[in-house]
Amino acid sequence: MALTKLQTKTVLGQELTFPNAYMKITTIFGNKIEILVSVETYAKKDGEMLSNNQYSVPLVLDGSNFIAQAYDHLKTLPDFAGAADC
């Protein structure tokens, strides 16, 4: 599971556009209340890493699996507006 979307990043003072930036959760830490996920963003699938950021995700124990919950929550955040599952 991962997400994809158009991303614009400033690299060495130049603004670059990545039409198919690939974002995936790489690590998860947490407890029964919330999890902290690390999300790596790549220029494209199997491309160069652009960033690595952490996000706090509330956890619902009787909900879907925690990884699916994390991706669903990420899509509600401004950083992931317009992201699609891939």
Biopython code that builds the backbone (N, CA, C, O; Angstrom):
import numpy as np
from Bio.PDB.StructureBuilder import StructureBuilder

atoms = [
    (1, "MET", "N", (0.841, -1.168, 0.000)),
    (1, "MET", "CA", (0.000, 0.000, 0.000)),
    (1, "MET", "C", (0.888, 1.234, 0.000)),
    (1, "MET", "O", (1.920, 1.255, 0.671)),
    (2, "ALA", "N", (0.503, 2.250, -0.736)),
    (2, "ALA", "CA", (1.232, 3.517, -0.809)),
    (2, "ALA", "C", (0.295, 4.568, -1.393)),
    (2, "ALA", "O", (-0.845, 4.278, -1.756)),
    (3, "LEU", "N", (0.802, 5.790, -1.474)),
    (3, "LEU", "CA", (0.037, 6.896, -2.055)),
    (3, "LEU", "C", (0.859, 7.542, -3.153)),
    (3, "LEU", "O", (2.086, 7.448, -3.161)),
    (4, "THR", "N", (0.184, 8.193, -4.070)),
    (4, "THR", "CA", (0.867, 8.934, -5.121)),
    (4, "THR", "C", (0.136, 10.249, -5.352)),
    (4, "THR", "O", (-1.084, 10.329, -5.207)),
    (5, "LYS", "N", (0.895, 11.278, -5.712)),
    (5, "LYS", "CA", (0.308, 12.575, -6.045)),
    (5, "LYS", "C", (1.363, 13.485, -6.651)),
    (5, "LYS", "O", (2.558, 13.196, -6.588)),
    (6, "LEU", "N", (0.920, 14.567, -7.228)),
    (6, "LEU", "CA", (1.820, 15.581, -7.760)),
    (6, "LEU", "C", (2.457, 16.305, -6.585)),
    (6, "LEU", "O", (1.756, 16.725, -5.665)),
    (7, "GLN", "N", (3.771, 16.456, -6.603)),
    (7, "GLN", "CA", (4.508, 17.157, -5.551)),
    (7, "GLN", "C", (5.416, 18.181, -6.180)),
    (7, "GLN", "O", (6.018, 17.938, -7.226)),
    (8, "THR", "N", (5.515, 19.329, -5.539)),
    (8, "THR", "CA", (6.478, 20.345, -5.944)),
    (8, "THR", "C", (7.439, 20.541, -4.783)),
    (8, "THR", "O", (7.011, 20.773, -3.652)),
    (9, "LYS", "N", (8.727, 20.448, -5.052)),
    (9, "LYS", "CA", (9.757, 20.588, -4.021)),
    (9, "LYS", "C", (10.827, 21.552, -4.514)),
    (9, "LYS", "O", (11.112, 21.622, -5.709)),
    (10, "THR", "N", (11.413, 22.290, -3.584)),
    (10, "THR", "CA", (12.548, 23.140, -3.911)),
    (10, "THR", "C", (13.816, 22.341, -3.647)),
    (10, "THR", "O", (14.065, 21.910, -2.521)),
    (11, "VAL", "N", (14.609, 22.150, -4.681)),
    (11, "VAL", "CA", (15.843, 21.377, -4.607)),
    (11, "VAL", "C", (16.973, 22.260, -5.099)),
    (11, "VAL", "O", (16.981, 22.684, -6.255)),
    (12, "LEU", "N", (17.929, 22.539, -4.220)),
    (12, "LEU", "CA", (19.070, 23.395, -4.544)),
    (12, "LEU", "C", (18.612, 24.735, -5.139)),
    (12, "LEU", "O", (19.191, 25.230, -6.106)),
    (13, "GLY", "N", (17.568, 25.306, -4.544)),
    (13, "GLY", "CA", (17.074, 26.608, -4.962)),
    (13, "GLY", "C", (16.207, 26.593, -6.205)),
    (13, "GLY", "O", (15.756, 27.649, -6.650)),
    (14, "GLN", "N", (15.966, 25.440, -6.768)),
    (14, "GLN", "CA", (15.151, 25.321, -7.976)),
    (14, "GLN", "C", (13.879, 24.553, -7.651)),
    (14, "GLN", "O", (13.929, 23.501, -7.015)),
    (15, "GLU", "N", (12.738, 25.079, -8.086)),
    (15, "GLU", "CA", (11.470, 24.402, -7.846)),
    (15, "GLU", "C", (11.247, 23.328, -8.907)),
    (15, "GLU", "O", (11.216, 23.607, -10.106)),
    (16, "LEU", "N", (11.093, 22.087, -8.431)),
    (16, "LEU", "CA", (10.901, 20.958, -9.329)),
    (16, "LEU", "C", (9.536, 20.329, -9.084)),
    (16, "LEU", "O", (9.041, 20.323, -7.957)),
    (17, "THR", "N", (8.934, 19.805, -10.136)),
    (17, "THR", "CA", (7.636, 19.153, -10.045)),
    (17, "THR", "C", (7.807, 17.663, -10.295)),
    (17, "THR", "O", (8.473, 17.244, -11.242)),
    (18, "PHE", "N", (7.193, 16.879, -9.427)),
    (18, "PHE", "CA", (7.223, 15.425, -9.531)),
    (18, "PHE", "C", (5.779, 14.966, -9.698)),
    (18, "PHE", "O", (5.040, 14.888, -8.717)),
    (19, "PRO", "N", (5.370, 14.661, -10.923)),
    (19, "PRO", "CA", (3.958, 14.362, -11.179)),
    (19, "PRO", "C", (3.455, 13.076, -10.527)),
    (19, "PRO", "O", (2.258, 12.948, -10.274)),
    (20, "ASN", "N", (4.334, 12.134, -10.254)),
    (20, "ASN", "CA", (3.920, 10.858, -9.658)),
    (20, "ASN", "C", (4.728, 10.554, -8.401)),
    (20, "ASN", "O", (5.238, 9.446, -8.236)),
    (21, "ALA", "N", (4.843, 11.553, -7.509)),
    (21, "ALA", "CA", (5.583, 11.315, -6.268)),
    (21, "ALA", "C", (4.945, 10.127, -5.546)),
    (21, "ALA", "O", (3.723, 9.984, -5.506)),
    (22, "TYR", "N", (5.799, 9.292, -4.983)),
    (22, "TYR", "CA", (5.377, 8.031, -4.363)),
    (22, "TYR", "C", (5.642, 8.129, -2.869)),
    (22, "TYR", "O", (6.780, 8.349, -2.456)),
    (23, "MET", "N", (4.602, 7.968, -2.055)),
    (23, "MET", "CA", (4.719, 8.122, -0.610)),
    (23, "MET", "C", (4.322, 6.823, 0.082)),
    (23, "MET", "O", (3.246, 6.276, -0.156)),
    (24, "LYS", "N", (5.218, 6.342, 0.946)),
    (24, "LYS", "CA", (4.904, 5.094, 1.646)),
    (24, "LYS", "C", (5.331, 5.187, 3.105)),
    (24, "LYS", "O", (6.308, 5.851, 3.452)),
    (25, "ILE", "N", (4.566, 4.499, 3.944)),
    (25, "ILE", "CA", (4.906, 4.397, 5.357)),
    (25, "ILE", "C", (6.054, 3.404, 5.481)),
    (25, "ILE", "O", (5.994, 2.288, 4.964)),
    (26, "THR", "N", (7.106, 3.839, 6.184)),
    (26, "THR", "CA", (8.277, 2.970, 6.314)),
    (26, "THR", "C", (8.467, 2.434, 7.726)),
    (26, "THR", "O", (8.998, 1.337, 7.898)),
    (27, "THR", "N", (8.044, 3.184, 8.743)),
    (27, "THR", "CA", (8.126, 2.698, 10.117)),
    (27, "THR", "C", (6.893, 3.122, 10.895)),
    (27, "THR", "O", (6.270, 4.143, 10.604)),
    (28, "ILE", "N", (6.555, 2.315, 11.891)),
    (28, "ILE", "CA", (5.395, 2.580, 12.738)),
    (28, "ILE", "C", (5.778, 2.280, 14.189)),
    (28, "ILE", "O", (6.305, 1.213, 14.501)),
    (29, "PHE", "N", (5.502, 3.241, 15.061)),
    (29, "PHE", "CA", (5.685, 3.064, 16.504)),
    (29, "PHE", "C", (4.401, 3.495, 17.175)),
    (29, "PHE", "O", (3.723, 4.391, 16.673)),
    (30, "GLY", "N", (4.045, 2.895, 18.282)),
    (30, "GLY", "CA", (2.865, 3.388, 18.950)),
    (30, "GLY", "C", (2.372, 2.530, 20.075)),
    (30, "GLY", "O", (3.045, 1.617, 20.552)),
    (31, "ASN", "N", (1.154, 2.864, 20.486)),
    (31, "ASN", "CA", (0.484, 2.155, 21.556)),
    (31, "ASN", "C", (-0.985, 2.017, 21.180)),
    (31, "ASN", "O", (-1.347, 2.223, 20.021)),
    (32, "LYS", "N", (-1.835, 1.670, 22.143)),
    (32, "LYS", "CA", (-3.237, 1.435, 21.799)),
    (32, "LYS", "C", (-4.040, 2.709, 21.586)),
    (32, "LYS", "O", (-5.223, 2.634, 21.251)),
    (33, "ILE", "N", (-3.429, 3.883, 21.772)),
    (33, "ILE", "CA", (-4.126, 5.160, 21.583)),
    (33, "ILE", "C", (-3.757, 5.822, 20.259)),
    (33, "ILE", "O", (-4.625, 6.327, 19.547)),
    (34, "GLU", "N", (-2.466, 5.817, 19.936)),
    (34, "GLU", "CA", (-2.020, 6.445, 18.691)),
    (34, "GLU", "C", (-0.738, 5.794, 18.198)),
    (34, "GLU", "O", (-0.022, 5.130, 18.947)),
    (35, "ILE", "N", (-0.475, 6.005, 16.918)),
    (35, "ILE", "CA", (0.773, 5.520, 16.339)),
    (35, "ILE", "C", (1.489, 6.690, 15.674)),
    (35, "ILE", "O", (0.856, 7.648, 15.229)),
    (36, "LEU", "N", (2.796, 6.603, 15.613)),
    (36, "LEU", "CA", (3.620, 7.572, 14.916)),
    (36, "LEU", "C", (4.172, 6.866, 13.687)),
    (36, "LEU", "O", (4.839, 5.837, 13.800)),
    (37, "VAL", "N", (3.892, 7.422, 12.512)),
    (37, "VAL", "CA", (4.352, 6.796, 11.276)),
    (37, "VAL", "C", (5.380, 7.678, 10.592)),
    (37, "VAL", "O", (5.248, 8.902, 10.581)),
    (38, "SER", "N", (6.394, 7.062, 10.027)),
    (38, "SER", "CA", (7.360, 7.756, 9.175)),
    (38, "SER", "C", (6.946, 7.523, 7.732)),
    (38, "SER", "O", (6.708, 6.388, 7.320)),
    (39, "VAL", "N", (6.862, 8.602, 6.971)),
    (39, "VAL", "CA", (6.458, 8.517, 5.574)),
    (39, "VAL", "C", (7.607, 9.032, 4.710)),
    (39, "VAL", "O", (8.037, 10.177, 4.846)),
    (40, "GLU", "N", (8.091, 8.180, 3.833)),
    (40, "GLU", "CA", (9.129, 8.585, 2.880)),
    (40, "GLU", "C", (8.467, 8.925, 1.561)),
    (40, "GLU", "O", (7.586, 8.206, 1.090)),
    (41, "THR", "N", (8.904, 10.039, 0.961)),
    (41, "THR", "CA", (8.393, 10.475, -0.333)),
    (41, "THR", "C", (9.508, 10.337, -1.360)),
    (41, "THR", "O", (10.630, 10.795, -1.145)),
    (42, "TYR", "N", (9.183, 9.704, -2.469)),
    (42, "TYR", "CA", (10.145, 9.467, -3.555)),
    (42, "TYR", "C", (9.688, 10.199, -4.812)),
    (42, "TYR", "O", (8.495, 10.445, -4.990)),
    (43, "ALA", "N", (10.626, 10.544, -5.675)),
    (43, "ALA", "CA", (10.306, 11.211, -6.931)),
    (43, "ALA", "C", (9.325, 10.386, -7.755)),
    (43, "ALA", "O", (8.463, 10.937, -8.439)),
    (44, "LYS", "N", (9.457, 9.082, -7.689)),
    (44, "LYS", "CA", (8.559, 8.113, -8.333)),
    (44, "LYS", "C", (8.810, 6.783, -7.644)),
    (44, "LYS", "O", (9.747, 6.658, -6.857)),
    (45, "LYS", "N", (7.983, 5.791, -7.933)),
    (45, "LYS", "CA", (8.204, 4.476, -7.331)),
    (45, "LYS", "C", (9.608, 4.007, -7.699)),
    (45, "LYS", "O", (9.994, 4.068, -8.867)),
    (46, "ASP", "N", (10.359, 3.548, -6.732)),
    (46, "ASP", "CA", (11.750, 3.117, -6.898)),
    (46, "ASP", "C", (12.666, 4.256, -7.338)),
    (46, "ASP", "O", (13.744, 4.009, -7.879)),
    (47, "GLY", "N", (12.245, 5.504, -7.111)),
    (47, "GLY", "CA", (13.058, 6.664, -7.463)),
    (47, "GLY", "C", (13.839, 7.183, -6.266)),
    (47, "GLY", "O", (13.920, 6.529, -5.226)),
    (48, "GLU", "N", (14.404, 8.358, -6.428)),
    (48, "GLU", "CA", (15.204, 9.001, -5.391)),
    (48, "GLU", "C", (14.312, 9.541, -4.269)),
    (48, "GLU", "O", (13.257, 10.116, -4.532)),
    (49, "MET", "N", (14.742, 9.352, -3.022)),
    (49, "MET", "CA", (13.959, 9.842, -1.894)),
    (49, "MET", "C", (14.039, 11.364, -1.835)),
    (49, "MET", "O", (15.119, 11.945, -1.945)),
    (50, "LEU", "N", (12.876, 12.004, -1.658)),
    (50, "LEU", "CA", (12.788, 13.455, -1.562)),
    (50, "LEU", "C", (12.682, 13.929, -0.120)),
    (50, "LEU", "O", (13.234, 14.971, 0.233)),
    (51, "SER", "N", (11.972, 13.169, 0.719)),
    (51, "SER", "CA", (11.795, 13.589, 2.109)),
    (51, "SER", "C", (11.378, 12.410, 2.979)),
    (51, "SER", "O", (10.977, 11.354, 2.490)),
    (52, "ASN", "N", (11.488, 12.630, 4.287)),
    (52, "ASN", "CA", (11.042, 11.663, 5.286)),
    (52, "ASN", "C", (10.420, 12.473, 6.417)),
    (52, "ASN", "O", (11.113, 13.260, 7.061)),
    (53, "ASN", "N", (9.131, 12.293, 6.667)),
    (53, "ASN", "CA", (8.414, 13.045, 7.693)),
    (53, "ASN", "C", (7.640, 12.108, 8.595)),
    (53, "ASN", "O", (7.305, 10.990, 8.204)),
    (54, "GLN", "N", (7.354, 12.571, 9.820)),
    (54, "GLN", "CA", (6.606, 11.776, 10.786)),
    (54, "GLN", "C", (5.235, 12.410, 11.027)),
    (54, "GLN", "O", (5.088, 13.632, 11.009)),
    (55, "TYR", "N", (4.243, 11.556, 11.251)),
    (55, "TYR", "CA", (2.875, 11.990, 11.490)),
    (55, "TYR", "C", (2.279, 11.152, 12.615)),
    (55, "TYR", "O", (2.522, 9.949, 12.707)),
    (56, "SER", "N", (1.496, 11.806, 13.468)),
    (56, "SER", "CA", (0.774, 11.122, 14.537)),
    (56, "SER", "C", (-0.602, 10.728, 14.016)),
    (56, "SER", "O", (-1.296, 11.529, 13.391)),
    (57, "VAL", "N", (-0.985, 9.481, 14.282)),
    (57, "VAL", "CA", (-2.250, 8.944, 13.779)),
    (57, "VAL", "C", (-3.040, 8.363, 14.951)),
    (57, "VAL", "O", (-2.542, 7.483, 15.652)),
    (58, "PRO", "N", (-4.276, 8.847, 15.173)),
    (58, "PRO", "CA", (-5.097, 8.228, 16.225)),
    (58, "PRO", "C", (-5.445, 6.798, 15.815)),
    (58, "PRO", "O", (-5.620, 6.502, 14.633)),
    (59, "LEU", "N", (-5.540, 5.929, 16.799)),
    (59, "LEU", "CA", (-5.769, 4.510, 16.520)),
    (59, "LEU", "C", (-7.129, 4.074, 17.052)),
    (59, "LEU", "O", (-7.509, 4.422, 18.169)),
    (60, "VAL", "N", (-7.852, 3.316, 16.249)),
    (60, "VAL", "CA", (-9.129, 2.734, 16.654)),
    (60, "VAL", "C", (-8.913, 1.226, 16.728)),
    (60, "VAL", "O", (-8.771, 0.559, 15.703)),
    (61, "LEU", "N", (-8.889, 0.697, 17.946)),
    (61, "LEU", "CA", (-8.569, -0.721, 18.130)),
    (61, "LEU", "C", (-9.543, -1.665, 17.456)),
    (61, "LEU", "O", (-9.137, -2.719, 16.968)),
    (62, "ASP", "N", (-10.826, -1.310, 17.415)),
    (62, "ASP", "CA", (-11.795, -2.205, 16.777)),
    (62, "ASP", "C", (-12.071, -1.808, 15.331)),
    (62, "ASP", "O", (-13.057, -2.253, 14.743)),
    (63, "GLY", "N", (-11.204, -0.971, 14.755)),
    (63, "GLY", "CA", (-11.350, -0.553, 13.360)),
    (63, "GLY", "C", (-10.597, -1.479, 12.426)),
    (63, "GLY", "O", (-10.224, -2.590, 12.801)),
    (64, "SER", "N", (-10.377, -1.009, 11.198)),
    (64, "SER", "CA", (-9.608, -1.779, 10.216)),
    (64, "SER", "C", (-8.162, -1.916, 10.704)),
    (64, "SER", "O", (-7.805, -1.363, 11.745)),
    (65, "ASN", "N", (-7.341, -2.639, 9.967)),
    (65, "ASN", "CA", (-5.965, -2.827, 10.423)),
    (65, "ASN", "C", (-5.262, -1.474, 10.550)),
    (65, "ASN", "O", (-5.610, -0.520, 9.855)),
    (66, "PHE", "N", (-4.284, -1.401, 11.432)),
    (66, "PHE", "CA", (-3.668, -0.118, 11.770)),
    (66, "PHE", "C", (-2.925, 0.530, 10.604)),
    (66, "PHE", "O", (-2.803, 1.754, 10.561)),
    (67, "ILE", "N", (-2.435, -0.253, 9.676)),
    (67, "ILE", "CA", (-1.747, 0.334, 8.520)),
    (67, "ILE", "C", (-2.768, 1.015, 7.607)),
    (67, "ILE", "O", (-2.532, 2.126, 7.133)),
    (68, "ALA", "N", (-3.891, 0.360, 7.362)),
    (68, "ALA", "CA", (-4.956, 0.977, 6.564)),
    (68, "ALA", "C", (-5.471, 2.231, 7.246)),
    (68, "ALA", "O", (-5.737, 3.231, 6.579)),
    (69, "GLN", "N", (-5.618, 2.195, 8.581)),
    (69, "GLN", "CA", (-6.044, 3.382, 9.318)),
    (69, "GLN", "C", (-5.052, 4.523, 9.125)),
    (69, "GLN", "O", (-5.461, 5.673, 8.966)),
    (70, "ALA", "N", (-3.764, 4.224, 9.136)),
    (70, "ALA", "CA", (-2.738, 5.253, 8.967)),
    (70, "ALA", "C", (-2.844, 5.906, 7.592)),
    (70, "ALA", "O", (-2.818, 7.133, 7.486)),
    (71, "TYR", "N", (-2.964, 5.101, 6.541)),
    (71, "TYR", "CA", (-3.087, 5.681, 5.197)),
    (71, "TYR", "C", (-4.378, 6.492, 5.060)),
    (71, "TYR", "O", (-4.373, 7.558, 4.444)),
    (72, "ASP", "N", (-5.468, 6.003, 5.621)),
    (72, "ASP", "CA", (-6.724, 6.752, 5.569)),
    (72, "ASP", "C", (-6.587, 8.089, 6.286)),
    (72, "ASP", "O", (-7.090, 9.105, 5.807)),
    (73, "HIS", "N", (-5.915, 8.095, 7.422)),
    (73, "HIS", "CA", (-5.719, 9.346, 8.166)),
    (73, "HIS", "C", (-4.816, 10.312, 7.390)),
    (73, "HIS", "O", (-5.096, 11.508, 7.315)),
    (74, "LEU", "N", (-3.738, 9.782, 6.817)),
    (74, "LEU", "CA", (-2.827, 10.646, 6.059)),
    (74, "LEU", "C", (-3.573, 11.397, 4.962)),
    (74, "LEU", "O", (-3.303, 12.576, 4.728)),
    (75, "LYS", "N", (-4.501, 10.734, 4.291)),
    (75, "LYS", "CA", (-5.242, 11.375, 3.189)),
    (75, "LYS", "C", (-6.132, 12.512, 3.662)),
    (75, "LYS", "O", (-6.634, 13.275, 2.837)),
    (76, "THR", "N", (-6.343, 12.648, 4.979)),
    (76, "THR", "CA", (-7.131, 13.769, 5.507)),
    (76, "THR", "C", (-6.260, 14.983, 5.808)),
    (76, "THR", "O", (-6.784, 16.060, 6.094)),
    (77, "LEU", "N", (-4.940, 14.828, 5.748)),
    (77, "LEU", "CA", (-4.015, 15.908, 6.084)),
    (77, "LEU", "C", (-3.688, 16.760, 4.859)),
    (77, "LEU", "O", (-3.674, 16.249, 3.739)),
    (78, "PRO", "N", (-3.423, 18.067, 5.062)),
    (78, "PRO", "CA", (-3.099, 18.954, 3.935)),
    (78, "PRO", "C", (-1.910, 18.476, 3.091)),
    (78, "PRO", "O", (-1.913, 18.652, 1.872)),
    (79, "ASP", "N", (-0.888, 17.869, 3.726)),
    (79, "ASP", "CA", (0.274, 17.378, 2.975)),
    (79, "ASP", "C", (-0.084, 16.319, 1.936)),
    (79, "ASP", "O", (0.658, 16.101, 0.979)),
    (80, "PHE", "N", (-1.222, 15.669, 2.133)),
    (80, "PHE", "CA", (-1.622, 14.559, 1.266)),
    (80, "PHE", "C", (-2.896, 14.847, 0.474)),
    (80, "PHE", "O", (-3.502, 13.935, -0.088)),
    (81, "ALA", "N", (-3.296, 16.106, 0.433)),
    (81, "ALA", "CA", (-4.508, 16.484, -0.317)),
    (81, "ALA", "C", (-4.355, 16.048, -1.764)),
    (81, "ALA", "O", (-3.348, 16.348, -2.406)),
    (82, "GLY", "N", (-5.348, 15.343, -2.275)),
    (82, "GLY", "CA", (-5.331, 14.876, -3.651)),
    (82, "GLY", "C", (-4.547, 13.589, -3.872)),
    (82, "GLY", "O", (-4.422, 13.132, -5.008)),
    (83, "ALA", "N", (-4.017, 12.998, -2.802)),
    (83, "ALA", "CA", (-3.258, 11.751, -2.958)),
    (83, "ALA", "C", (-4.204, 10.594, -3.262)),
    (83, "ALA", "O", (-5.337, 10.550, -2.783)),
    (84, "ALA", "N", (-3.713, 9.667, -4.065)),
    (84, "ALA", "CA", (-4.494, 8.484, -4.443)),
    (84, "ALA", "C", (-3.771, 7.228, -4.005)),
    (84, "ALA", "O", (-2.542, 7.192, -3.968)),
    (85, "ASP", "N", (-4.536, 6.196, -3.671)),
    (85, "ASP", "CA", (-3.960, 4.901, -3.341)),
    (85, "ASP", "C", (-3.286, 4.310, -4.584)),
    (85, "ASP", "O", (-3.752, 4.484, -5.710)),
    (86, "CYS", "N", (-2.195, 3.618, -4.346)),
    (86, "CYS", "CA", (-1.562, 2.905, -5.467)),
    (86, "CYS", "C", (-0.960, 1.614, -4.984)),
    (86, "CYS", "O", (-0.381, 0.869, -5.774)),
]
sb = StructureBuilder()
sb.init_structure("model")
sb.init_model(0)
sb.init_chain("A")
sb.init_seg("    ")
for serial, (resi, resn, name, xyz) in enumerate(atoms, 1):
    if name == "N":
        sb.init_residue(resn, " ", resi, " ")
    sb.init_atom(name, np.array(xyz, "f"), 0.0, 1.0, " ", f" {name:<3s}", serial, name[0])
structure = sb.get_structure()
